[in-house]
């Protein structure tokens, strides 16, 4: 695969060797990360260990939040956001598929605001709050075309 960069407005890097880009990206953000993962596949395949080595090389501290389920529950997102705030995370690193990456966006909001993630949903019983700040997020997808950055934004209005 040829390496390339896609930006709309999220920047996504593709290609061999891009995993190691996390070192520089994390170093530019801060000193402490919350690594968000699903239900264990990234551990089984060695991706979590590889990420930890990258962060260790840059002397970036981290904690792991494991257990993001498919179609993540708001209770899980709120729990992870509170944990990120408790450990004083500077950033969220999502390692996994679309559910992990999309949940991490809510986690980043909850970590900064302390609010319930539902407060920011158009489906909330009252008018949704506007996101004013969130922790920076680094996403490392483990599946192609997962997460809202690359699937919904690339389809045509006809679905082709």
N, C-alpha and C positions, 0 to 999 in steps of 0.2 A: 504494500500500500504506500502510495506517495503521501508525505506529510502535507497538511494544509491547515489553514486557520479559517474559522467561520465566525462571524460576528453579527448578531441581530437581536437584541443589544448585548446579550450574554456572549462572552468569548468562549469558543470551544475549539480545542486543539485536537487534531487527529493524527495518527501515524505512529511508527515505531519510535520508541524512546521518549514518548511524551509523558509517560508516568513519572519520570524523574523531574519533570518540570515543577512538580509540587514542592520540591525543595526551595526553589527561588520564590515561588508564589507565596508560600507560607512565611518565609523569612521576611518578605516585604510587608506582611500583614501584622505579625506579632510574635508572641512567645508561647502561647498556650492554645491548643486546639481541642475541640470536642470532635472525635471521629464518630460518625454515625453510620451504623451498618444494619443490615437486615437480620435474618435469622440464622446466619452462620456460614453461608456459602463462600463469602470472601475469606473467612478463616480457613475453610477446607481447601481452597485453591491457592492459598499462600499470599493473596493480595494484601491482607491486613498486616502480615509480618513485613512485607516489602514496604508498605507505607510507613510503618513504625521505624524501619531502618532509615528511610529518607528523612524523617523528622528527627531521629536521634542524631544523624549526621549534621543537622543544622542546630542542634541543641534546643529544639522546640518541644516543650512539654505537651502531653496529651492525656486524655482520658477517653475511653470507648463507651459509647452508648449502643448496646446491642438489643435488637428486638423490634425494629420497624417492620410492621406487618404489611402484606399487600393491601392496598387501599387503606393507608394508615388512619388510625383512630385519633381523634383530637386529644383524647386522654394521654396517648403515647407521645404526641407532639408536645403537649403541655409539660409532661413529666421530663422529657429530654430538654426542653427549653429552660425549665427550672434548674436542672442539673448543670447545664452550660453556665447559667448565671452563678450558681453556687461555686463552681470551680474557677470562675473568673476567666472563662474562655475568651480569647481575642477573635476566634474564627470557628467556623463549622467546616469540617471536611466530610463530605458525603461520599461514601465508598460503596457503590452498589448499583442497582437498577433504578428505574423511574420512581418507585415508591420511596426509596431512600433519598433520592435527590429532591423530590417534591416535598417530602416531609421536612427536609432540612431547611427549606425556605421558611416554613412556619416556625421551626425551632429557632431560627435566627431572629425572627420577630419577637417571639415569646421571651427569649433570653435578654433582649434589650428592654422590652416594654413591661414584662411581668404580667401582661394581660393573658386572657384565654385566647387561643388561636381563633376560636369562633367569632370573636369580636371583630375580626377583619374579613369575615366572609360575607358575600352578598346574600347568602342563605340564612344569615343570623336573623333572629326575630326582630331586631331593630336595625337602624341604619349602620352599615359597616363603618368601622373606623378606618382612617387613612394611615397607611404605614409611613411613619416619619423617619424611622431608623431601624436598622437590623445589623446583626453581625455579618461580616463578610463571609462568603461561602465559596469553597472550592469543591467542585464536583468531579469525581473520578468514576465515570460510568464503566460498568463491567459488562454491559450488553450494548449492542449497536442500536442507535435510534430510540433510546429510552429517555424519559424525562421530557418535560414540556418544551425545553430549549430546542430540541431537535426533531420531535415528531409532529406536533400540531402546527408548528410554525413553517414547516416545509411542505405541507400538503396544499394542493390547489383547492379552490372553492368547489370544484367538482369531485374532490376526493381522489383524483388521479395523481 
